[in-house]
Amino acid sequence: MRCAAITRAGGRCKSVATEGTYCWNHAPEKGEARKQRASRGGKTGGTGRPSGLSETGEAKRWIRALVAQLLKGEVERDVATACFMGLGTLARFIELERRIREQAREGRQRAEEKDQERFTKAFVVAGGTRADAHDAYRAKRNEEATLAARTADETARRAQHGVTLGKV
């Protein structure tokens, strides 16, 4: 049975009703759970993984709390020193992860530039101009991105409805 909710566009929700007459996204009793999940959304990276900024913010909170406890005499100096050493190690690993991500991004960018140059050379050899090659390459990349988005949408739709692609 389809969800009974009406979307902002004025149409009926296309999801399957799993919570009475509504899907999870529209069920009134799930409002608090949706709110909690949404609040976590900005604290993660693009695909749900923790971002370096959230780890950095967390480390800063630990440092502030530790300094306050140290000044109040709630934590012994030796313990605070060991904690700060651990936080220093954490900071080095956060920086290492950032550099690895940056190198991967630069590698993808270089590969994209090489791919575009090969495409341009082949296009020019076939009698086209560099400007036309650039436009054709962008069109090719847009088609690839559209296909990837459609594939992801179809996979998500199948997963939502419990359809999987198995071996026959």
C-alpha positions, 0 to 999 in steps of 0.5 A: 500500500502506498503512503497517504501523505501529499508531497510539497509538489501536490502529488501523493508520496510514492513510498510504501506505507510501512507505519500504518498509512504512512511511510517512515518519512511521513509517519507523525510518530517518527517525527522525533527520530527524523529530527534526531537523524537530521541533526546528525546530518551536518556533523558527517561527511558527504556520504555519512562518514565522520568529517575531519571537522567534527573530529577537530571540534571534538578534540577542541572540546576535550582540550578545553574540558581537560584544561578546565579540570586541570586548573580546578585540580580535578585532574592530576598533571601527569594524567593531563600530560598523557591526555594531551600526548594522545590528543597530539597523536590524534591531531597528527592522524587527522592531518594525515587523513586530510593529506590522503584525501587531498592527494586522492582528489588531486590524483582524480583531477590529474586523471580527468585532465589526462582523459580530457587531453586524450579525448581532445587529441582523438577529436582533433585527429578526426578533424574537429577543433579543440573548442568542439572537442571541449564541448563534446567532452563535457557533454560526454561527462554530463551523460556519464554523470546522468547515467550514474545518477539514474543508476543510483536512483534505481538502486535506491528505489529497489532497496526501498521496495525490498527488490535486490538483484541476485544471482540466478 
